[in-house]
């Protein structure tokens, strides 16, 4: 969520920095093979795929089964660069299942992409919202999972969902706008997470499926992790969701984009690595090494980076292509927990925006100074992914005298 030099720790850098991962397609076989070696021998099926025979599977069902069994990648380069078939109310759009999702993708992309090029707090919260809706499920649950209940009930008011209020309000507004076209809250939340992931610089285009059913019953309690969990506790918690250590380590990497607000309120806005709003592998290396004073580290992440069951996996995620591949498979599984009609889902990956495989940190010079604790006023600017333009006498150049 670097063993690397993606970002300078000096008080002042001399040039903008470029994040990139080269030759992803050419090297994917190597990344996939190394990831597969580290996985458990047996991957579990979920939902209706546990009982359906191969002869009963749709093409989408077959693909999802292969992804869940680690036999197929969950990344996609399939993209529709044309305009939607028509306006949402047109007959042409209604005749195309993915047309409405293209309009939704437009709305989400505009909200998630910041002027700095980093993804905004809405994007990062959308990923967290997708996790929290689907994560309220385990193999012992008879309900819960990716069913939209986090926003269709009072589930959002639980303590573990603090900080999601603004994305909840935005998602409800989109639901009000698009539900009349048959869009479920469950799908909206998970599509939001996938759009957000690829809008973040260097993030993957995860295959995206729709057709989940909403549930007006709040999900089970006590099934989401705490940033203070021990490695043993969090590994067991995720095992009960059919998520193995490799998937777990891949999923926590989403912390790479974050700025925390509730773990330590005295450090409101501090990021979990030196490149907030960028979907790079900085988080993995910086969790285990000395970092600038503003970078905050969750005890649960430190524990996972050191535990014998996950430490080698943690180090392996330092390759961008490897992590993107593992994240995509892990999040596909997470986004389908509690979904019992997987075989009936349809694919609308093509509506996702193009992946951004390079990113120039044009304002990293100023961000580095902020990470060193030189001044405080960048918190909201970084959180909103606004371009940082300089500091004048301890004040941001974006500020004006009253």
C-alpha positions in Angstrom: 0.0 0.0 0.0 9.7 0.8 -1.7 12.3 -0.6 -1.2 12.8 2.2 -3.6 13.6 5.7 -4.6 10.1 6.7 -5.8 10.2 9.7 -3.5 13.0 11.8 -2.0 13.1 12.3 1.7 15.2 15.4 1.5 13.6 18.6 2.7 13.8 19.9 -0.8 14.0 17.8 -4.0 15.6 19.2 -7.1 13.3 17.8 -9.7 9.8 16.2 -10.1 9.7 12.5 -9.7 8.2 9.9 -12.1 6.4 6.8 -10.9 6.0 4.0 -13.5 6.0 0.3 -14.0 7.6 -0.8 -17.2 6.7 -3.7 -19.5 3.7 -4.9 -17.5 2.3 -7.0 -20.2 5.6 -8.6 -21.1 6.5 -9.4 -17.5 3.0 -10.4 -16.3 3.7 -14.1 -16.8 6.7 -13.8 -14.4 4.7 -11.9 -11.9 1.8 -14.2 -12.1 4.0 -17.3 -11.7 5.8 -15.9 -8.6 2.5 -14.9 -7.1 1.1 -18.3 -7.7 4.0 -20.1 -6.0 3.4 -18.2 -2.8 -0.3 -19.0 -2.6 -2.0 -21.8 -0.8 -2.5 -24.9 -2.8 -6.3 -24.7 -2.6 -8.4 -21.7 -3.3 -12.0 -21.7 -2.2 -15.0 -21.1 -4.4 -17.8 -18.8 -3.1 -21.5 -18.2 -3.7 -23.3 -20.3 -6.2 -20.0 -21.3 -7.9 -19.5 -23.8 -5.0 -22.4 -26.0 -6.2 -22.7 -25.4 -10.0 -21.1 -27.8 -12.4 -18.8 -26.4 -15.2 -21.5 -27.4 -17.7 -23.9 -25.0 -16.0 -21.6 -22.0 -16.0 -22.0 -18.9 -18.2 -18.9 -17.4 -19.9 -18.7 -14.9 -17.1 -19.2 -17.6 -14.5 -16.3 -19.6 -16.0 -14.1 -16.5 -16.0 -14.9 -15.6 -12.4 -14.3 -19.2 -11.3 -10.9 -19.2 -13.0 -10.0 -16.0 -11.3 -11.1 -17.3 -7.9 -9.0 -20.4 -8.4 -6.0 -18.4 -9.4 -6.0 -19.8 -12.9 -6.7 -16.5 -14.7 -5.7 -12.9 -14.2 -8.3 -10.3 -13.2 -6.7 -7.5 -15.1 -8.2 -6.2 -18.3 -7.2 -3.8 -21.1 -10.6 -4.0 -22.8 -11.8 -0.5 -23.1 -14.6 1.3 -24.9 -13.3 4.7 -26.0 -16.4 5.7 -27.8 -19.4 7.7 -26.6 -22.3 5.9 -24.8 -25.0 4.4 -27.1 -27.2 7.3 -26.1 -28.5 9.3 -23.1 -29.6 7.3 -20.1 -33.2 7.6 -21.0 -32.8 6.7 -24.7 -33.9 3.4 -26.1 -30.4 2.8 -27.4 -28.8 3.1 -24.0 -31.5 0.9 -22.4 -30.7 -1.8 -24.9 -27.0 -1.8 -23.9 -26.4 -3.2 -20.5 -23.2 -1.3 -20.0 -24.4 2.0 -21.4 -25.7 3.3 -18.1 -22.4 2.2 -16.4 -20.5 4.3 -18.8 -22.4 7.4 -17.7 -21.8 6.3 -14.1 -18.1 5.9 -14.9 -17.9 9.4 -16.2 -19.4 10.8 -13.0 -17.1 8.8 -10.8 -14.0 9.6 -12.8 -14.7 13.3 -12.5 -15.1 13.1 -8.8 -12.1 10.8 -8.2 -9.4 12.6 -10.3 -7.7 15.5 -8.6 -6.1 18.5 -10.3 -2.7 17.4 -9.0 -3.1 14.1 -10.9 -3.4 12.2 -7.6 -6.7 10.6 -6.9 -8.9 12.5 -4.4 -10.2 11.6 -1.0 -13.4 10.5 -2.7 -11.5 7.8 -4.7 -9.7 6.5 -1.6 -12.9 6.4 0.4 -14.7 4.6 -2.5 -12.2 1.8 -2.2 -12.6 1.6 1.5 -16.4 1.7 1.1 -16.3 -1.3 -1.2 -14.2 -3.1 1.3 -16.4 -2.4 4.2 -19.6 -3.4 2.4 -18.3 -6.7 1.2 -16.1 -7.4 4.2 -19.1 -7.7 6.6 -19.3 -11.4 5.7 -17.7 -14.7 6.7 -18.1 -18.4 5.9 -20.3 -18.7 9.0 -22.6 -15.9 7.9 -26.0 -16.5 6.3 -26.2 -12.9 5.1 -24.0 -9.8 4.5 -21.2 -9.2 2.0 -21.4 -7.1 -1.2 -25.1 -6.4 -1.0 -25.2 -2.6 -0.6 -26.4 -2.8 3.0 -23.8 -0.5 4.3 -25.7 2.4 2.7 -29.2 0.9 2.6 -29.3 0.4 6.4 -27.8 2.2 9.4 -24.6 0.0 9.0 -22.7 3.1 7.9 -23.1 4.5 11.4 -20.9 1.8 13.0 -17.7 3.0 14.5 -15.5 1.1 12.0 -17.1 3.1 9.2 -16.1 6.5 10.6 -14.8 8.7 7.9 -17.0 7.3 5.1 -19.8 9.8 5.6 -18.8 12.0 2.6 -18.5 9.1 0.1 -21.7 7.6 1.5 -23.5 10.9 0.7 -22.0 11.0 -2.8 -22.8 7.3 -3.5 -26.4 7.8 -2.3 -26.7 10.7 -4.7 -25.5 8.6 -7.6 -27.9 5.8 -6.5 -30.8 8.3 -6.5 -29.8 9.4 -10.0 -29.2 5.9 -11.5 -31.4 3.4 -9.5 -34.3 4.0 -11.8 -32.3 2.4 -14.6 -31.9 -0.8 -12.6 -28.6 0.0 -11.0 -28.2 -1.7 -7.5 -26.5 -0.1 -4.6 -24.3 -3.2 -4.3 -23.0 -2.8 -7.8 -22.6 0.9 -7.5 -20.4 0.5 -4.5 -18.2 -2.1 -6.1 -18.0 -0.4 -9.4 -17.0 2.8 -7.5 -14.1 0.9 -5.9 -12.9 -0.3 -9.3 -13.2 3.0 -11.0 -11.4 4.7 -8.1 -8.6 2.2 -8.2 -7.8 2.8 -11.9 -8.2 6.6 -11.5 -5.4 6.5 -8.9 -2.1 6.8 -10.8 -0.5 3.4 -11.5 -3.7 1.6 -10.4 -5.0 -1.5 -12.2 -8.1 -2.0 -14.4 -9.9 -4.7 -12.5 -12.5 -6.8 -14.4 -15.8 -5.4 -13.2 -19.1 -7.4 -13.0 -22.6 -6.2 -12.3 -25.9 -7.9 -11.3 -25.5 -8.1 -7.5 -28.7 -7.9 -5.5 -29.3 -5.4 -2.8 -30.2 -6.3 0.8 -31.9 -4.0 3.3 -30.6 -6.1 6.2 -27.5 -4.7 8.0 -24.5 -7.0 7.7 -23.0 -8.9 10.6 -20.9 -7.0 13.1 -17.4 -7.7 14.2 -16.1 -8.8 10.8 -13.9 -5.9 9.8 -10.3 -5.6 10.8 -8.8 -3.1 13.2 -5.6 -1.2 12.6 -4.4 -2.5 15.9 -5.1 -6.2 15.2 -2.3 -8.7 15.7 -1.1 -10.6 12.6 -2.7 -13.8 13.9 -6.0 -12.1 14.5 -6.2 -10.5 11.1 -5.0 -13.6 9.2 -7.7 -15.7 10.9 -10.3 -13.0 10.3 -9.6 -13.0 6.6 -9.3 -16.8 6.3 -13.0 -16.9 7.5 -13.7 -14.8 4.4 -11.9 -17.3 2.1 -9.1 -14.8 1.8 -5.6 -16.3 2.1 -2.4 -14.6 3.3 -1.4 -13.5 -0.3 -4.8 -11.9 -0.9 -4.7 -10.3 2.5 -1.2 -8.8 1.9 -2.3 -7.5 -1.5 -5.5 -5.9 -0.1 -3.9 -4.0 2.7 -1.6 -2.4 0.0 -4.5 0.0 -0.7 -3.1 2.0 2.3 -0.6 3.4 -0.2 -3.0 6.1 -1.3 -4.4 7.0 2.1 -4.4 9.8 4.6 -5.6 8.7 8.0 -8.0 10.8 10.2 -9.3 8.6 12.9 -6.5 6.1 13.9 -4.6 9.0 15.5 -6.6 12.2 15.6 -3.5 14.2 16.7 -2.0 13.4 13.3 -5.1 14.1 11.2 -4.2 13.9 7.5 -0.9 12.1 7.8 -0.4 9.5 5.0 0.7 5.9 5.2 3.5 6.4 2.7 5.3 9.2 1.0 3.1 9.3 -2.1 -0.5 9.8 -0.9 -3.0 9.5 -3.7 -0.8 7.4 -5.9 -1.4 3.6 -6.3 2.3 2.6 -6.0 4.2 0.1 -3.9 5.8 2.7 -1.6 3.7 1.5 1.3 5.2 -2.0 1.4 8.8 -0.8 1.7 8.1 2.2 3.9 6.2 0.1 6.5 9.4 -1.7 7.3 12.0 1.1 7.0 12.7 4.6 8.5 10.5 7.2 7.0 9.7 11.0 7.2 8.0 12.0 10.4 4.5 12.5 8.9 4.2 9.0 7.6 2.0 6.9 10.0 2.1 3.1 10.3 -0.7 0.9 11.5 0.4 -1.7 14.1 -1.6 -4.3 12.0 0.5 -3.5 8.9 3.8 -3.7 10.8 2.7 -7.0 12.3 1.9 -8.5 8.9 5.2 -7.3 7.4 7.0 -9.2 10.1 5.0 -12.3 10.6 6.5 -15.5 9.3 3.4 -16.3 7.3 3.3 -13.0 5.5 6.7 -11.3 5.6 8.0 -12.9 2.3 4.7 -12.1 0.6 5.0 -8.5 1.9 8.5 -8.2 0.3 7.2 -9.7 -2.9 4.7 -6.9 -3.4 7.5 -4.4 -4.0 7.0 -5.1 -7.8 4.2 -2.9 -9.2 3.0 -5.4 -11.8 3.0 -8.2 -9.2 1.0 -6.2 -6.8 -1.5 -5.0 -9.4 -2.1 -8.5 -10.5 -2.5 -9.9 -7.0 -4.7 -7.0 -5.9 -7.0 -7.5 -8.9 -7.6 -11.2 -8.0 -7.9 -10.5 -4.3 -10.4 -7.6 -4.8 -12.5 -9.6 -7.3 -12.9 -12.2 -4.6 -13.6 -9.6 -1.9 -16.2 -7.9 -4.1 -18.2 -11.1 -4.5 -18.4 -12.2 -0.9 -22.0 -13.0 0.0 -23.1 -12.8 -3.7 -25.1 -15.9 -4.5 -25.8 -15.2 -8.2 -22.3 -14.9 -9.5 -23.1 -17.1 -12.5 -25.7 -14.6 -13.6 -23.4 -11.5 -13.4 -22.5 -9.5 -16.5 -19.2 -7.8 -17.3 -18.9 -4.1 -17.9 -15.1 -3.6 -17.5 -15.0 -1.8 -20.8 -16.5 1.4 -19.2 -13.5 1.9 -16.8 -11.2 4.7 -17.8 -7.7 3.8 -19.1 -5.0 2.9 -16.6 -2.4 5.5 -15.9 0.9 3.6 -16.1 3.1 6.6 -15.4 2.8 9.5 -13.1 4.9 12.7 -12.8 4.9 14.1 -9.2 5.0 17.7 -10.3 4.5 18.9 -6.7 6.7 16.3 -4.9 9.2 19.0 -3.9 6.6 20.7 -1.7 5.1 17.4 -0.6 8.5 16.2 0.7 8.8 19.3 2.9 5.3 18.7 4.3 6.2 15.0 5.0 9.2 16.3 7.0 6.8 18.3 9.2 7.9 21.7 8.0 4.3 23.0 7.9 0.8 21.8 8.5 -1.5 23.5 6.0 -1.2 20.9 3.2 -3.5 18.4 4.9 -6.7 19.3 3.1 -5.0 20.2 -0.1 -3.3 16.8 -0.4 -6.5 15.0 0.8 -8.4 16.7 -2.0 -5.6 16.1 -4.5 -5.3 19.8 -5.3 -2.1 20.8 -7.0 0.5 22.1 -4.5 2.2 25.3 -5.8 4.7 26.4 -3.3 5.2 27.9 0.2 5.6 31.5 0.9 6.7 32.5 4.5 5.3 29.3 5.9 2.0 29.7 4.1 0.7 27.8 1.0 0.9 29.8 -2.2 -2.7 28.7 -2.7 -3.8 30.6 0.4 -4.6 34.3 0.2 -4.5 37.0 2.9 -7.8 37.7 4.5 
